[in-house]
Amino acid sequence: MMVEINDLLKKFGDFTALNSIRLSVEMGEFLAILGPSGCGKTTLLRLIAGFDVPTSGEIRINDKLVANKSYSEPPEKRNIGMVFQSFALWPHMNVKEHILFPLRYHKFITSDLKEDINKRADEVLNIVGLQNLYDRKPYQLSGGQKQRVALARAISPKPSLLLMDEPLSSLDAELRIDMRKEIKKIHDITKTTIIYVTHDQAEALAMADRIVVMKDGKIQQIGNPEEIYTNPQNEFVAKFVGKANLIKGHWTNDIFIPDLNKEIKWNGENIAEEFRNKAIYPVRPEQFKIKRNGVGIKGRITNIQYQGKEFLVTVKAYDQYINAIENVYDRFSIGDTVNLILK
């Protein structure tokens, strides 16, 4: 086990930032911690890094106790690399000097890396695609290039654990997609254990081996990306990750009958217990087909958003607003009466 967290609690005065956190991270795993602002994900990362001390509970890295309420090993003794949201580059150093810095001063640097730090720096420059920019200062780099420098600096000493705190949030949309590929490539090459904090569902789904979804300082669900997206265990995960509509109705065993049309029966054998107990059924927008006729949930289109390859259509059915995805070839207009049919 690479990282093991047991019954972690963190309070700031009367405010509980983290509550009863239990989590294990495997060697070489890419784990994403996903949640909205204020959910405790960055606090958790700071505790793993050694920047904060737990109120109670414990953290172990490589089977070694690194933190509990009375002891916290400092970050420089934990064999970690860190990538910050703000890049945290030094203005007086060029790209290669940033990479050489941890090779000179990281406590856990191995003897084979120490023998030729320039060779390792050149190797890392090639990994992140900055071999032709090695002599540039930060002010001469684009946002994406700066992020690659931060990544290169973090991985150069081959840390056993790489912590990343929303590293792509300051980049534009197209560059974020490119950097996702870069980070995945780096993980595939280095096999370093990565804990990656983000509020962006697309980032977590695209990159992680497993996702931890958090809300209000508590873990809501842990699973691989497909499990999290297709089988949410509660309302928050369904809404936050899958943007699901929560349709009201009633359950009879594994059959759900929506209140909006009691002639419909939906199979719900894979729907989590919490939804059954609350008499709701989660449906993601892409699970609905919009038809002018047919047996479905009848409503009127109130909003249409063009999204390039598809439309996001909002339908008002009685007092509920339901979102559905429709392709660009089937055209509807605001005010049209339609039926929403579960695919």
C-alpha positions as CSV (number, residue, x, y, z in Angstrom):
1,M,0.0,0.0,0.0
2,M,1.4,3.4,-1.0
3,V,-0.8,5.7,1.1
4,E,-3.1,4.7,3.9
5,I,-5.4,7.1,5.6
6,N,-7.4,6.0,8.7
7,D,-10.2,7.9,10.4
8,L,-8.8,11.3,9.5
9,L,-10.3,14.4,11.1
10,K,-9.3,18.0,10.5
11,K,-10.8,20.9,12.3
12,F,-10.1,24.7,12.0
13,G,-11.6,26.0,15.2
14,D,-15.2,24.9,15.2
15,F,-15.2,24.2,11.5
16,T,-14.8,20.5,10.5
17,A,-12.9,20.5,7.1
18,L,-12.5,16.7,7.0
19,N,-14.5,14.0,8.8
20,S,-13.9,10.3,9.1
21,I,-11.7,10.0,6.0
22,R,-10.6,6.4,5.2
23,L,-8.6,5.9,2.0
24,S,-6.0,3.6,0.5
25,V,-3.9,4.4,-2.5
26,E,-2.1,1.6,-4.4
27,M,1.5,1.8,-5.6
28,G,1.5,3.3,-9.1
29,E,-2.1,4.3,-9.0
30,F,-3.5,7.6,-10.4
31,L,-6.1,8.7,-7.9
32,A,-8.3,11.8,-8.5
33,I,-9.9,13.6,-5.6
34,L,-13.0,15.3,-7.0
35,G,-15.4,17.7,-5.5
36,P,-16.7,21.3,-5.5
37,S,-14.9,24.2,-3.8
38,G,-14.8,23.9,0.0
39,C,-15.3,20.2,0.1
40,G,-12.0,19.5,1.8
41,K,-10.0,18.0,-1.1
42,T,-7.1,20.5,-0.9
43,T,-7.0,20.2,2.9
44,L,-6.6,16.4,2.4
45,L,-3.8,16.9,0.0
46,R,-2.0,19.3,2.3
47,L,-2.3,16.8,5.2
48,I,-0.8,14.1,2.9
49,A,2.0,16.5,1.9
50,G,2.8,17.5,5.5
51,F,1.7,21.1,5.3
52,D,-0.9,20.7,8.0
53,V,-1.4,18.4,11.1
54,P,-4.5,16.2,11.6
55,T,-6.8,16.8,14.5
56,S,-7.1,13.0,14.8
57,G,-6.5,9.9,12.7
58,E,-3.3,8.9,11.0
59,I,-1.6,8.9,7.6
60,R,0.9,6.3,6.5
61,I,3.1,6.4,3.4
62,N,4.9,3.2,2.4
63,D,3.8,1.6,5.7
64,K,5.5,4.4,7.7
65,L,3.5,6.7,10.0
66,V,3.9,10.2,8.8
67,A,1.1,12.0,10.6
68,N,-1.2,11.8,13.5
69,K,-2.6,14.3,16.1
70,S,0.7,14.6,17.9
71,Y,3.2,14.1,15.1
72,S,3.7,15.2,11.6
73,E,6.7,14.4,9.5
74,P,7.8,17.5,7.5
75,P,7.3,17.5,3.7
76,E,11.0,17.2,2.9
77,K,11.1,13.8,4.7
78,R,8.1,12.3,2.8
79,N,9.7,11.6,-0.6
80,I,7.0,13.5,-2.4
81,G,6.8,15.8,-5.4
82,M,4.2,18.6,-5.6
83,V,2.6,20.5,-8.5
84,F,0.8,23.6,-7.5
85,Q,-2.1,25.4,-9.1
86,S,0.0,28.6,-9.5
87,F,3.1,26.8,-11.0
88,A,5.3,28.3,-8.3
89,L,8.3,28.8,-10.7
90,W,11.3,30.9,-9.7
91,P,11.7,33.9,-12.0
92,H,15.6,33.9,-11.9
93,M,15.9,30.3,-13.0
94,N,15.7,28.9,-16.5
95,V,13.8,25.7,-17.4
96,K,16.7,23.3,-16.9
97,E,17.7,25.0,-13.6
98,H,14.3,24.3,-12.3
99,I,14.7,20.6,-13.1
100,L,18.2,20.5,-11.6
101,F,17.2,22.1,-8.3
102,P,15.5,19.0,-6.8
103,L,18.2,16.8,-8.2
104,R,20.7,18.7,-6.1
105,Y,18.7,19.0,-2.9
106,H,15.9,16.4,-2.8
107,K,16.7,14.2,0.3
108,F,15.6,10.9,-1.4
109,I,17.6,11.3,-4.6
110,T,19.2,7.9,-5.5
111,S,22.9,7.5,-6.1
112,D,22.5,6.7,-9.8
113,L,20.6,10.0,-10.4
114,K,23.2,11.9,-8.4
115,E,26.0,10.5,-10.6
116,D,24.8,12.5,-13.6
117,I,22.1,15.0,-12.8
118,N,22.4,16.7,-16.2
119,K,21.6,13.5,-17.9
120,R,18.5,13.1,-15.8
121,A,17.5,16.7,-16.4
122,D,17.8,16.2,-20.2
123,E,15.8,13.0,-19.9
124,V,13.0,14.8,-18.1
125,L,13.1,17.7,-20.6
126,N,12.5,15.1,-23.3
127,I,9.6,13.5,-21.4
128,V,7.8,16.9,-21.1
129,G,8.8,18.1,-24.6
130,L,10.8,21.1,-23.4
131,Q,14.3,20.1,-24.7
132,N,14.4,23.1,-27.1
133,L,13.4,25.6,-24.4
134,Y,15.8,24.5,-21.7
135,D,17.4,28.0,-21.4
136,R,14.3,30.1,-21.2
137,K,13.1,31.9,-18.1
138,P,9.5,31.7,-16.9
139,Y,8.5,35.0,-18.3
140,Q,9.4,33.7,-21.8
141,L,7.0,30.7,-21.5
142,S,3.3,30.2,-22.2
143,G,0.9,28.9,-19.6
144,G,1.1,25.4,-20.8
145,Q,4.9,25.5,-21.0
146,K,5.1,26.8,-17.4
147,Q,2.9,23.9,-16.3
148,R,5.3,21.4,-18.0
149,V,8.2,23.0,-16.1
150,A,6.4,22.5,-12.8
151,L,5.6,18.9,-13.8
152,A,9.2,18.3,-14.8
153,R,10.6,19.7,-11.6
154,A,8.3,17.5,-9.6
155,I,9.1,14.3,-11.3
156,S,12.9,14.8,-11.8
157,P,14.0,13.2,-8.5
158,K,11.7,10.3,-9.1
159,P,9.5,10.8,-5.9
160,S,7.5,7.8,-4.7
161,L,4.4,10.0,-4.5
162,L,3.3,13.0,-6.8
163,L,0.7,15.3,-5.4
164,M,-1.1,17.7,-7.8
165,D,-3.4,20.5,-6.6
166,E,-5.7,21.6,-9.5
167,P,-2.7,22.1,-11.8
168,L,-4.7,22.9,-14.9
169,S,-7.3,25.2,-13.5
170,S,-5.5,28.4,-14.7
171,L,-5.2,27.2,-18.3
172,D,-7.6,27.7,-21.2
173,A,-10.0,24.9,-22.2
174,E,-8.0,23.6,-25.2
175,L,-4.7,23.7,-23.4
176,R,-6.3,21.8,-20.4
177,I,-7.2,19.0,-22.8
178,D,-3.7,18.9,-24.2
179,M,-2.2,18.8,-20.7
180,R,-4.4,16.0,-19.6
181,K,-2.7,13.9,-22.3
182,E,0.7,15.0,-21.1
183,I,0.0,14.1,-17.5
184,K,-1.4,10.7,-18.5
185,K,1.7,10.2,-20.7
186,I,4.0,11.1,-17.8
187,H,2.2,8.7,-15.5
188,D,2.5,5.9,-18.0
189,I,6.2,6.5,-18.4
190,T,7.2,7.1,-14.8
191,K,4.7,4.8,-13.0
192,T,4.7,7.3,-10.1
193,T,1.8,7.2,-7.7
194,I,-0.3,10.3,-8.3
195,I,-2.9,11.9,-6.1
196,Y,-4.6,14.6,-8.2
197,V,-7.1,17.2,-6.8
198,T,-9.6,18.7,-9.1
199,H,-13.1,20.2,-9.3
200,D,-13.4,19.3,-13.0
201,Q,-15.3,16.1,-13.6
202,A,-14.0,15.7,-17.1
203,E,-10.4,15.8,-15.9
204,A,-11.0,13.1,-13.3
205,L,-12.9,10.9,-15.6
206,A,-10.3,11.2,-18.4
207,M,-7.2,10.6,-16.4
208,A,-7.7,8.7,-13.1
209,D,-7.6,5.0,-12.4
210,R,-10.0,5.7,-9.4
211,I,-11.9,8.7,-8.3
212,V,-12.8,9.8,-4.8
213,V,-15.8,12.1,-4.8
214,M,-16.0,14.5,-1.8
215,K,-18.6,16.8,-0.3
216,D,-18.6,18.8,2.9
217,G,-15.4,17.1,4.2
218,K,-16.7,13.6,3.6
219,I,-16.1,10.9,1.0
220,Q,-19.3,10.3,-1.0
221,Q,-18.1,7.5,-3.3
222,I,-14.9,5.8,-4.5
223,G,-14.7,3.9,-7.7
224,N,-13.2,3.8,-11.2
225,P,-14.4,6.5,-13.6
226,E,-17.0,4.3,-15.3
227,E,-18.5,3.2,-11.9
228,I,-18.7,6.8,-10.6
229,Y,-20.4,8.0,-13.8
230,T,-22.8,5.2,-14.5
231,N,-23.5,3.9,-11.0
232,P,-23.6,6.8,-8.6
233,Q,-24.4,5.8,-5.0
234,N,-26.2,9.0,-4.0
235,E,-27.9,12.2,-5.2
236,F,-24.8,14.3,-4.9
237,V,-22.6,12.0,-7.1
238,A,-25.4,11.7,-9.6
239,K,-25.8,15.4,-10.0
240,F,-22.2,16.5,-9.6
241,V,-20.5,14.0,-11.9
242,G,-23.3,12.8,-14.3
243,K,-25.4,16.0,-14.3
244,A,-28.3,13.6,-13.7
245,N,-32.0,14.4,-13.6
246,L,-33.6,13.1,-10.5
247,I,-37.1,11.9,-11.5
248,K,-39.7,11.4,-8.8
249,G,-41.9,8.3,-8.7
250,H,-42.2,5.0,-6.9
251,W,-40.4,1.7,-6.8
252,T,-41.9,-1.8,-6.9
253,N,-38.9,-4.1,-6.5
254,D,-36.6,-3.3,-9.4
255,I,-39.2,-1.4,-11.4
256,F,-39.6,2.3,-11.3
257,I,-42.8,4.2,-12.3
258,P,-42.3,8.0,-12.7
259,D,-45.0,10.3,-11.4
260,L,-44.8,12.2,-14.6
261,N,-46.3,9.3,-16.6
262,K,-47.5,6.3,-14.7
263,E,-47.8,4.2,-17.9
264,I,-44.0,4.0,-18.0
265,K,-42.0,1.3,-16.3
266,W,-38.2,1.6,-16.1
267,N,-35.8,-1.2,-15.1
268,G,-33.8,-0.1,-12.1
269,E,-32.0,-3.3,-11.0
270,N,-28.6,-1.4,-11.0
271,I,-29.9,1.7,-9.3
272,A,-28.4,2.3,-5.8
273,E,-30.4,1.8,-2.6
274,E,-30.4,5.5,-1.7
275,F,-32.4,6.4,-4.8
276,R,-35.0,3.7,-4.0
277,N,-35.3,4.9,-0.4
278,K,-36.0,8.5,-1.7
279,A,-38.4,7.3,-4.5
280,I,-36.3,8.9,-7.3
281,Y,-34.5,7.6,-10.4
282,P,-31.3,9.2,-11.8
283,V,-31.3,9.8,-15.5
284,R,-28.3,11.5,-17.2
285,P,-29.2,13.9,-20.1
286,E,-27.8,11.6,-22.8
287,Q,-30.0,8.7,-21.6
288,F,-33.1,10.5,-22.8
289,K,-34.2,10.5,-26.4
290,I,-36.4,13.4,-27.5
291,K,-39.4,12.4,-29.7
292,R,-42.4,14.3,-31.0
293,N,-44.5,11.3,-30.5
294,G,-44.3,8.1,-28.4
295,V,-44.9,7.0,-24.8
296,G,-42.6,9.1,-22.5
297,I,-42.5,12.0,-20.2
298,K,-44.4,14.8,-21.9
299,G,-43.3,18.4,-21.6
300,R,-42.5,21.7,-23.4
301,I,-39.0,22.8,-24.5
302,T,-38.0,25.9,-22.5
303,N,-34.3,26.2,-23.5
304,I,-31.9,25.0,-26.1
305,Q,-28.1,25.4,-25.9
306,Y,-26.1,24.6,-29.0
307,Q,-22.9,22.8,-28.0
308,G,-21.3,22.1,-31.4
309,K,-21.8,18.4,-31.8
310,E,-25.1,18.3,-29.8
311,F,-27.9,20.4,-28.2
312,L,-28.6,20.5,-24.5
313,V,-32.4,20.8,-24.3
314,T,-34.3,21.7,-21.2
315,V,-37.9,20.4,-21.0
316,K,-40.5,21.5,-18.5
317,A,-42.7,18.6,-17.5
318,Y,-45.3,19.9,-15.0
319,D,-43.2,21.5,-12.2
320,Q,-39.9,19.7,-13.1
321,Y,-37.2,20.9,-15.5
322,I,-35.4,18.0,-17.2
323,N,-32.2,18.2,-19.3
324,A,-31.7,16.0,-22.3
325,I,-29.0,15.7,-25.0
326,E,-30.1,15.7,-28.7
327,N,-27.9,15.4,-31.8
328,V,-27.7,18.3,-34.2
329,Y,-29.6,16.5,-36.9
330,D,-32.9,16.4,-35.1
331,R,-34.0,20.0,-34.8
332,F,-36.5,21.3,-32.2
333,S,-37.6,24.7,-31.2
334,I,-38.4,26.4,-27.9
335,G,-42.1,25.9,-27.2
336,D,-42.3,22.5,-28.9
337,T,-44.2,19.8,-27.1
338,V,-42.1,16.6,-26.9
339,N,-41.8,13.3,-25.2
340,L,-38.7,12.2,-23.3
341,I,-38.1,8.5,-23.7
342,L,-35.5,6.6,-21.7
343,K,-33.1,4.8,-24.1
